[in-house]
Amino acid sequence: MKQYFRTLSVAGSDSGGGAGIQADLKTFAALGCYGMSVITALTAQNTRAVSAIHPCPPEFIAAQLDAVLGDIGADAVKIGMLHDPAVIDTVAGRLKAHGVRWIVLDPVMVAKSGDRLLREEAIQALRERLLPLASLITPNLPEAATLLGQSRLETAELASAARRLADLGPAAVLIKGGHGDDPHTSSDLLYHREGDWLREFSAARIDTPNTHGTGCTLSAAIAACLARGSDLAEAVMQAKQYLSDALRAGAGYRLGGGHGPVHHFFNEWR
């Protein structure tokens, strides 16, 4: 019998459909994977703002993880919004118990609208409990600075920052450059701790307001490519190309009054 490439998203639900669980499942499907979900929180959200968050109890999150991983399993897991230390402890404990091979952690802290999604007290728990389990973490520049206890990061210190983040435990670090100063190019820096190597991935910036869910989509795409057998550098390169194409294809659409989504299914319909 044939086998699916199995990908699991552990994240919050975005009622507007552009980010979180919804973006992850769209990305998994677009890249030929069987997507599953463990919902950590419900959000009342659209293209403009997050107006309410309803957390899932940790014991229910554990039940979802055990149900999926105990029966179906996963070739790769992508982790997104985890809102408090108890949830982080729960997710870390269950993933460790089930022994997942690939874990891609997107340390979601602030929504595109500027709404804060991660409580201050959860940041230390994230550092201590989840970073050491991660195959890859994918912070943007503000998230990387927060994890390192800094107010901001300069472009010149990205290599040093990536190594310092890796010292916290993850096997690899991808610092996303979307918040950088270059008006023409977005460059992401990948650092692998075991081989002590750095690699830069650059892409032209795309003029579009439809950038809601880009971080979720990139990390989900990396997880999908890893599940399909790519090595880490290949997975990052393939995922970045997918995101660039999705941004470009979605630039001509208008959805809502704020930051619209990328076009996840650009290969299927326009």
N, C-alpha and C positions, 0 to 999 in steps of 0.2 A: 504494500500500500504506500501511496505517496504521503509525504509529511509536509505540513505547513512550516514556514518560518514563523516562529512564535514570538510576539513582542508584547510586552506588558507596560502600560503606563500607570504610574502611581502618582496621582496629581489631583488638582481641584477641577471642578466642572465650571466651564464658562457658558453661561446661558446664552450669550451672544454668538457662540460657535466659532470664534476666531482664535482662541488660545486654549490652554489647558488640555483636559481630556479630549475635547472635541478636535482640536488641532492635531493632537497626537494620533488619534485613531484615523483621521483623514490621511495623515502622512504615512502611517503604517500601510494603509490600504493602497495608496498611490505608489508605494515602493514594493509592493508584492508580498506583504507580510500579513499574517493573521493577528489582528489587534485585540487586546484584552485590556480591561481597566479595573483599577482599584481607586475609588473616589475618596479623597481625603477631606474634601469640603465642597459645599455648594456655594456658588456665588451668584448674586443678582448683578449682572454685568452686561454692558453693551459696548459700543464703540467709543463712548465718551467717558465712562466711569464704572467703578465697582461701588454699588450702592449698599450692598449687604453681603455678609459672609456667614454661612451656617456650617460650623465644623461637624465632621463626623466623629463620633466617639472612638477612642483608640481601640477598644475591644471589637468594634464593628470593622474597623480597618484591618485588624488582625484576622478577623473571620474571612474577609474578602481575599486577603493574601493567601491564607491557608487553603481556601476553596479553589483558587485558580492554580497556585503552584503545586498543591498536593495532588491534583488530578491532571491538569493539562501541561504544567511546566512552562518555562519560558527560555528562549535562546538569548534574549536580551531584555533588560528592564530599564525603562527611562523613569526617573523620579523628578517630579516638579514641585508643586506647592505643598509644603508641609508647614503648618502654621504655629505649632507649639512644641515644647520639649517632649511631652508625653507621646505625641504622634511620631516624632522623630525616633524616640526610643523603640516604639512599637514596630515601625517599618524596618529599622536596623536589625532588631532582634529576629523578625520573621524572615527577612532576606538571608541573614546569616544561617538560620536554621535550615532553610531550603537550598542553600548552596548555589545560587545563581551565578553563571559564569561572567556575563557582561552586565555591568551596572553603570549607566550614564546618569549622572546627577546634575541637574540644572538648578542651581541654588536660587530659586525665584524669590525675590525680596520686594520688588516694586513692579506694579502693573504699568503698561504703556501710558495709562492715564495719569500716572503719578501716585496712585493709591498704594499704600504700603500693605504687603501681603504676608510678611514674616515678622512675627513679634521679636522684640529685642532679645528677650530671654531665650529664644530658640536658636540664636546664632551660635552660641557656645555649644549647645547640644549638637548642632549640625557639624561643627568642627570636630567634636570629640567622638561622636557616634557614627556618623554617616560617611564623612570624608575618608576614613581609613578603609571602608568597604568598597569605595567607588573605583571602577576601572578608569573612569574619566569624569572630571567635573568641567562644567562649561559656563563659568561666570562671565558676565560682561564687565567692563571696567569699574563701574561703581560697586558691583557685587564683589569683585576681586579685592578692591580696597577695603570694603567692610569686613570681609573674612580675615584680612590681614590687620585689622584694627587701625586703618588709615582713613583719612578724610577723602583722599583722592590718589590716583596713580598717574604719573606722567608717562608718556610714550617711551621715553628713554629707559625707564626702569621695568619694562614689561618682562624681560627675560629673567631678571632677578626676582620679580614678583611671582612668576610661574614656578620657579624653583622653590621659593618659600612656601607657596601653596602646596606643592608636592611634598614638602617636609611635614605637612599636616596629615599625610597618609594616602592620598589617592595615587593610583599608579600613573596617571597622566592628567595634565591640565590643559584646557583650551581656553585662553583668554580672548574673548570676542572683542573686536575693535570697532563695533558699530557706533560707540559713543566717542570715538576718536575725533581729532581735529581735521584730518585730511578731508577736504570737500569732494574729492574725486574717487578715492579708494577706501574700501573697508578691509582691513587686514586683521586676521586672527592668528594668534601665536600658539602653537602646540608644543608642549614639553612632555617628554617621556622620562620618568624617573629612572627606570632600570637601565636604559641605554644612555641616559644623560644626553639626549639629543633634542634639538629645537628645530621646528619647521614652521615657516610662515605661509599662510594661505591668503591670497589677496583677490578681491573682486571689485569691479567698478560699482560705485554707488548708483542706485537707481532712484530717480526722482519720482517718488510716489508717497502719498499720505497713508497708503494701505500697508502698514507695518505691524499691525496688531498680531501678536502670536509668533513673531519671527524667532524669538529665543526658544519657545516650545517646539516649533517646527524644526529648527536646526538640530536640537538635541534628540528629538524623536527620529529624525532622518538618520542621524549617526547610529542610534540604536538599531534601526531597521537594517542599515548596511552591515553592521557587525553581525546581526542575526543571520544575514544571508551569506556570511563567510568572508567578508572583507577584513583586512587587517586594519589597525587603528588609523594609520595615516590615510589609507585608501578610503576608509569610511568617512573621515572628516572631509576629504576632498570631494567625494561624491555627494555628501550631504550639503556642502556649501554650494555646489553647482545646482542641486535641486532647489535650494532656497532662492538662489539668484534667479532661476527660471520662474519660480512661483511668484516672486516679487515683480518681475518684469511682466508676466502674464496678467497679474492682478492690478497693474497700475492703471488700466483703462476703465476699471469698474468703480462704481460709487455705492457704498452700503453704509447707511447710518450717517450721523453727523460728526463723527470723530475719526479715529484711526480705524480704517477698514482692514479686513483680513488679506492675506496673500491668497493666491489661487492654487490650492493644493492639487487640483486635478487638471492642470493645464495640458497634460498629455492625453486626456480623455475627451475634453470639450473646452470650447472657448466662448 
